[in-house]
Amino acid sequence: MLRAGQIVLTIRRRAIATAALFAILFTALGVAQYFFVRHQLFSSAYAEAATWATEIAGELGGANGLNLVAYRQAFVAASEWYIVATNGSVIDIEGITPSLLGRVVASSDISFTGLQTIVSEQGEQWRIFSTRLKGGAVALSLKNPSKFRDPDAVLLANAAKFGDALQDALKLKSHSVEWEVDFAVFDQNGEMQRALGELPLRADPAFLSGLRSKREVVLEGKPYVLASRIVTDASQRHLATVIVPREVTAEHRAIRDQVRFNVGVAVLAWLVVVSIAIVHFVRDEIQRQHLHPSLTEARKQGEGQHVEFKRSLLWDRERSYEDDQLRTKILKAIVAFLNSGGGALFIGVQDDGQPWGLADDLQHCDGSEDKLHQRLRNMIANSIGAQFAHYITSRIDDDPDYPGYRVCFVGVGAPPQAAFLKSGNRSLFFVRSGPETVELDMQKAYHYIHDAGLRI
């Protein structure tokens, strides 16, 4: 029976340890997977954006300056990119998040008074129509206007689509404007709010310098990775910067879903650990109450497999002297409980449960309960072994049924190894058999230890 109890106890301990190990493993794997997947997804997105930026920079760079002709004829796979000259002049905007460039304003050449022709710093000619709106302004341009039969009519017809107010201009869909027409919309402070294509605009060079060091940004509530490349001429002179943003909303969503799954698995694993621990705690508490009942419950049960009453630890009141046999009987009972699954020893109580108290024992310990406790601990350490102290607890309380009496409770657990009582050069082995403490000879003790699953 005891061997089965030891086996069950071992399984329970291993179950908690195994469940906790798996919970820790799931948690660690979830964290590692998050960082690995995030790194892989964002590295892939950045590599794609960097490839596009390199291709654009390669087409744009020329031996003596910007090769705009080659750039205009090149096929660019990116859906969004921005090119800004070293002095802040915006060469091209192809995208829907111009806020990426920070504060962008119209070139001083744009008058916002109607039609005009402007030649850019790169030598390109634009026909521009710009006008004020309620709360802002709009500018439209046609590059190389000589290719059109009536460029002014094209600009005016498309300008009418932007309405008379800033809000109307911001709501206009880009595909509503003819593809040859580039445009920019500005607020009342002159800052660009929308743009598509090529116009004489200016950005802050200092802002762009800081932007080149960033690899991840959030623009208008959406996450992006950024790849930038510097365009140089044959002498490695810095001509412009190409910035390619790559939206990673889908990657963020995939990572978020993965995190939710991993957190769910980890929480479930820890719930299993906590549930197992609670179940075992409740079982241990029930077993503890069974093995270590209150004195009131012990009196109702009477002495038995897990309950023992002893009148005194040190002093024999009837013979009026300190009796070593009293100590030996208590030590035998403790050893027997250690070898038999635990139990409760009440010192200061007669065999029939009637009160006896600790007055005599305390008198021979100078009235100190601490000294009486110390005498008991020293007896256990010297005669049974200090290694069993963890399985033995003791306390002195009032007798709950008989006021005025004090009782020493000794709670004994069930260690995994066999306990012996040292008696001179001998080691004695005791077990409980109902209400009795029984000594076993070495042969019987060996078989008992083996059957009970105890270590020696």
C-alpha positions in Angstrom: 0.0 0.0 0.0 2.8 2.4 0.9 4.7 1.5 -2.2 1.6 2.4 -4.3 1.4 5.7 -2.4 5.1 6.5 -3.1 4.5 5.7 -6.8 1.5 7.9 -7.0 3.4 10.7 -5.2 6.3 10.4 -7.7 3.9 10.4 -10.7 2.2 13.6 -9.4 5.5 15.4 -8.8 6.7 14.4 -12.3 3.3 15.4 -13.9 3.6 18.9 -12.5 7.3 19.2 -13.5 6.6 17.8 -17.0 3.6 20.1 -17.5 5.7 23.1 -16.3 8.5 22.1 -18.6 6.2 21.9 -21.6 4.6 25.3 -20.7 8.1 26.9 -20.5 9.0 25.2 -23.8 5.9 26.4 -25.6 6.4 29.9 -24.2 10.1 30.0 -25.3 9.3 28.6 -28.7 6.5 31.1 -29.2 8.8 34.0 -28.4 11.6 32.6 -30.6 9.1 32.0 -33.4 7.8 35.6 -33.2 11.3 37.1 -33.6 12.3 34.6 -36.3 9.1 35.1 -38.4 9.2 38.8 -38.0 12.8 39.0 -39.0 12.2 36.8 -42.1 9.1 38.7 -43.2 10.5 42.1 -42.8 13.9 41.1 -44.2 12.1 39.8 -47.3 10.0 42.9 -47.7 13.1 45.2 -47.2 15.1 43.2 -49.7 12.4 43.6 -52.3 12.2 47.4 -51.7 16.0 47.6 -51.8 16.1 45.9 -55.1 13.6 48.3 -56.6 15.5 51.3 -55.1 18.8 50.0 -56.6 17.2 49.6 -60.0 15.8 53.1 -60.0 19.1 54.6 -58.8 20.9 52.7 -61.5 18.7 54.1 -64.2 18.8 57.6 -62.9 22.6 57.9 -62.4 24.6 59.3 -65.2 28.3 60.0 -65.9 27.8 63.8 -65.6 24.5 64.1 -63.8 21.0 62.7 -63.6 20.0 60.7 -66.7 16.3 61.6 -66.7 15.8 60.3 -70.3 16.9 56.7 -69.3 14.9 57.0 -66.1 11.7 58.0 -67.9 12.0 55.1 -70.3 12.8 52.5 -67.7 10.3 50.0 -66.4 10.0 50.2 -62.6 8.4 47.3 -60.8 7.8 49.3 -57.6 4.3 50.7 -57.0 5.6 53.6 -55.0 8.8 55.6 -54.9 10.2 59.1 -54.4 13.2 60.9 -55.8 14.6 64.0 -54.3 17.7 66.0 -55.4 20.4 66.9 -52.9 19.1 70.4 -52.5 15.6 69.2 -51.7 14.1 69.6 -55.2 11.5 66.9 -55.7 12.3 65.1 -59.0 9.5 62.5 -58.9 6.7 61.3 -56.7 5.0 58.0 -57.6 2.9 57.0 -54.7 0.0 57.7 -52.3 1.9 58.6 -49.1 3.7 61.9 -49.8 3.8 62.5 -46.1 6.9 60.2 -46.2 9.0 63.2 -47.4 8.0 65.4 -44.4 7.2 69.0 -45.1 7.0 69.5 -48.9 6.1 72.9 -50.4 5.7 74.3 -53.9 8.7 75.8 -55.6 8.8 79.6 -55.5 8.4 79.5 -59.3 4.8 78.4 -59.0 2.6 81.5 -58.8 -0.8 80.0 -58.1 -2.2 82.6 -60.5 -3.0 80.5 -63.5 -1.0 79.2 -66.5 2.8 79.4 -66.7 5.8 77.6 -68.2 8.6 76.5 -65.9 12.0 74.9 -66.7 13.3 72.7 -63.9 16.9 72.6 -62.6 17.3 69.4 -64.5 16.3 71.2 -67.8 12.8 69.7 -68.1 10.0 72.0 -69.3 6.6 72.0 -67.7 3.4 73.7 -68.5 1.7 74.4 -65.2 -1.7 75.6 -64.1 -2.0 76.5 -60.4 -4.8 78.2 -58.5 -6.0 78.9 -55.0 -8.8 76.9 -53.5 -10.9 77.5 -50.4 -8.5 76.3 -47.6 -5.6 75.5 -50.0 -4.3 75.4 -53.5 -3.8 73.0 -56.4 -1.1 72.8 -59.1 -1.3 70.7 -62.3 1.5 70.1 -64.8 2.2 68.7 -68.2 5.8 67.7 -68.9 7.0 68.5 -72.5 3.9 70.4 -73.4 4.9 70.7 -77.0 3.7 67.1 -77.4 0.1 68.2 -76.9 -2.0 70.0 -79.4 -3.6 72.2 -76.7 -1.9 71.6 -73.4 -3.7 74.5 -71.7 -7.1 73.0 -72.4 -5.9 69.7 -71.0 -4.8 71.4 -67.8 -7.9 73.5 -67.4 -10.2 70.5 -68.0 -8.5 68.4 -65.3 -8.2 71.3 -62.9 -12.0 71.7 -62.9 -12.3 68.2 -61.4 -10.6 69.3 -58.2 -13.5 71.6 -57.3 -13.3 74.9 -55.4 -12.3 73.7 -51.9 -9.4 71.8 -50.4 -11.7 69.0 -49.1 -13.0 68.4 -52.6 -9.5 68.2 -54.0 -8.4 65.7 -51.4 -11.3 63.4 -52.1 -10.7 63.3 -55.9 -9.6 59.8 -57.1 -6.2 59.8 -58.8 -7.5 57.8 -61.7 -10.1 60.6 -62.4 -7.2 62.7 -63.7 -5.7 62.0 -67.1 -2.6 60.0 -66.8 -0.4 62.6 -68.6 -1.3 65.2 -66.0 0.7 65.4 -62.7 -0.7 67.3 -59.7 -0.1 68.4 -56.2 -2.6 69.6 -53.6 -1.5 72.0 -50.8 -3.2 73.2 -47.6 -3.5 76.8 -46.6 0.0 76.8 -45.1 1.5 75.7 -48.4 2.3 72.2 -47.3 1.7 69.4 -49.8 -1.2 67.0 -48.8 -1.4 65.0 -52.0 0.8 64.6 -55.0 1.4 62.4 -58.0 4.1 62.7 -60.6 6.5 65.5 -61.3 6.1 69.1 -60.3 8.6 71.7 -59.1 8.4 70.9 -55.3 10.9 71.2 -52.5 11.5 69.0 -49.4 13.6 69.5 -46.4 17.1 68.0 -47.1 17.8 67.6 -43.3 14.6 65.6 -42.9 15.6 63.4 -45.9 19.0 62.8 -44.3 17.4 61.4 -41.2 14.9 59.4 -43.2 17.7 57.5 -44.9 18.7 55.9 -41.6 15.2 54.5 -41.0 14.1 51.0 -42.1 10.6 51.0 -40.6 8.0 53.8 -40.4 4.3 54.2 -39.9 2.6 56.5 -42.3 -1.0 57.4 -42.1 -1.6 54.5 -39.8 0.1 51.9 -42.1 3.4 50.2 -41.5 6.2 50.4 -44.1 9.7 49.3 -44.6 12.0 51.8 -46.3 14.8 51.3 -48.7 16.9 54.3 -49.9 19.7 54.6 -52.4 21.9 57.5 -53.2 22.3 58.4 -56.9 25.8 59.5 -57.8 27.6 60.5 -61.0 30.9 59.1 -62.3 32.9 61.1 -59.7 30.7 59.8 -56.9 29.0 63.2 -56.4 25.7 62.9 -54.5 23.0 63.9 -57.0 19.7 62.6 -55.4 18.1 60.1 -53.1 15.7 57.4 -54.1 13.3 56.3 -51.4 11.1 53.2 -51.9 8.5 52.4 -49.2 7.1 48.9 -49.1 3.8 48.5 -47.2 3.9 45.6 -44.7 0.4 45.6 -43.4 -0.2 42.0 -44.5 3.1 41.0 -42.7 2.0 42.7 -39.6 -1.4 41.0 -39.7 0.3 37.6 -40.2 2.6 38.2 -37.2 -0.3 39.4 -35.1 -2.3 36.2 -35.9 0.8 34.1 -35.1 1.3 35.9 -31.8 -2.4 35.4 -30.9 -2.0 31.7 -31.6 1.2 31.3 -29.7 -0.2 33.3 -26.7 -3.2 31.0 -26.8 -1.1 27.9 -26.8 1.1 29.3 -24.0 -1.9 30.3 -21.9 -3.5 26.9 -22.4 -0.2 25.2 -21.3 0.1 27.3 -18.2 -3.6 26.7 -17.4 -2.9 23.0 -17.5 0.1 23.5 -15.2 -2.0 25.6 -12.8 -4.9 23.1 -13.0 -2.6 20.2 -12.2 -1.0 22.1 -9.4 -4.4 23.1 -7.9 -5.6 19.5 -8.1 -2.5 18.2 -6.4 -2.6 20.9 -3.8 -6.2 20.0 -3.0 -5.3 16.3 -2.8 -2.3 17.1 -0.7 -4.4 19.2 1.7 -7.0 16.5 2.0 -4.2 13.9 2.7 -2.5 16.3 5.1 -5.7 16.7 7.0 -6.1 13.0 7.0 -2.5 12.4 8.2 -2.4 15.5 10.4 -5.9 15.9 11.9 -6.7 18.4 14.6 -6.5 17.2 18.2 -10.3 17.3 18.3 -10.5 15.0 15.3 -7.7 12.8 16.5 -9.6 12.3 19.8 -12.7 11.2 17.9 -10.6 8.8 15.8 -8.4 7.5 18.7 -4.9 6.2 18.2 -4.4 4.4 14.9 -2.2 4.0 11.8 -1.6 7.8 11.6 -2.4 9.0 15.1 -0.4 8.6 18.3 -0.8 10.1 21.8 2.1 10.6 24.3 1.8 12.0 27.8 5.3 13.5 28.1 8.5 14.1 26.2 10.9 14.3 29.2 9.4 14.1 32.7 7.7 11.1 34.2 5.2 12.7 36.6 4.3 9.4 38.3 7.9 8.5 39.1 9.1 12.1 39.4 12.2 11.9 37.3 13.4 12.6 33.7 12.9 9.3 31.9 15.0 8.5 28.8 12.4 5.8 27.9 9.8 8.6 27.2 12.1 10.1 24.6 12.8 6.8 23.0 9.1 6.0 22.7 8.5 9.3 21.0 11.4 8.8 18.6 10.2 5.3 17.8 6.8 6.7 16.9 8.3 9.4 14.7 10.5 6.8 12.9 7.5 4.5 12.4 5.4 7.4 10.9 8.3 8.3 8.6 8.4 4.7 7.3 4.6 4.3 7.1 3.3 7.3 5.1 3.3 9.9 7.8 1.2 10.7 10.8 0.4 13.0 13.8 1.9 12.7 17.3 0.4 14.7 20.1 2.5 15.1 23.2 0.6 16.1 26.3 -2.3 13.8 25.7 -3.0 10.4 27.4 -3.6 7.2 25.4 -7.3 7.5 25.9 -7.3 11.2 24.7 -7.6 12.8 28.1 -5.5 15.9 28.7 -2.1 15.7 30.4 -0.4 18.9 29.3 3.2 20.0 29.1 3.7 21.6 32.5 6.2 19.0 33.7 8.3 19.1 30.5 8.2 22.9 30.4 9.3 23.1 34.0 12.5 21.2 33.1 13.1 23.6 30.2 13.0 26.7 32.4 9.4 27.3 31.3 10.5 28.0 27.8 8.6 26.5 24.9 11.4 27.4 22.6 13.8 25.3 24.7 11.4 22.4 24.6 11.2 22.7 20.8 15.0 22.8 20.6 15.3 19.7 22.8 12.9 17.8 20.4 14.7 19.0 17.3 18.1 18.0 18.7 16.7 14.5 19.6 15.4 14.0 16.1 18.7 15.2 14.5 20.9 13.1 16.7 18.9 9.9 16.8 17.1 9.8 13.4 19.0 12.2 11.1 19.0 15.9 10.2 18.0 15.0 6.7 14.5 14.2 7.9 13.9 17.6 9.5 12.2 18.8 6.3 9.5 16.1 6.8 8.9 16.9 10.5 7.1 19.9 11.9 6.2 20.8 15.4 4.3 23.5 17.3 2.9 24.1 20.8 -0.8 25.2 21.1 -3.6 25.3 23.6 -5.6 22.1 23.9 -8.7 23.1 21.9 -11.0 20.8 24.1 -9.5 21.4 27.5 -8.7 25.0 28.4 -5.5 25.5 30.5 -3.6 22.6 28.9 -0.8 23.0 26.3 -0.1 20.3 23.7 2.9 19.8 21.4 1.8 18.7 17.9 4.4 16.8 15.8 3.5 16.4 12.2 5.4 13.7 10.3 5.5 13.5 6.5 6.4 10.7 4.1 10.0 10.9 2.9 11.3 8.8 -0.1 13.9 7.1 2.0 13.8 4.8 4.9 14.3 6.1 8.5 16.2 4.3 11.3 16.5 5.0 15.0 20.1 5.1 16.1 20.6 3.2 19.4 24.3 2.9 20.3 25.9 1.0 17.4 22.6 -0.3 16.1 20.1 1.0 13.6 16.5 0.1 14.5 13.7 0.0 12.0 10.1 0.7 13.0 6.8 0.9 11.2 3.1 1.5 12.2 0.7 -1.4 12.4 -2.6 0.1 13.3 -2.2 1.9 16.7 1.1 0.1 17.4 4.7 0.9 16.7 6.4 -2.3 15.6 10.1 -3.0 15.2 11.2 -5.1 12.2 14.4 -7.2 12.1 16.8 -6.5 9.3 15.4 -9.2 7.0 11.8 -8.0 7.4 12.9 -4.4 7.2 14.7 -5.1 3.9 11.5 -6.6 2.4 9.4 -3.8 3.7 11.7 -1.2 2.3 11.7 -2.9 -1.1 7.9 -3.3 -1.2 7.3 0.3 0.0 9.6 1.7 -2.7 11.8 3.5 -0.1 15.4 4.4 -0.6 18.0 3.5 1.9 
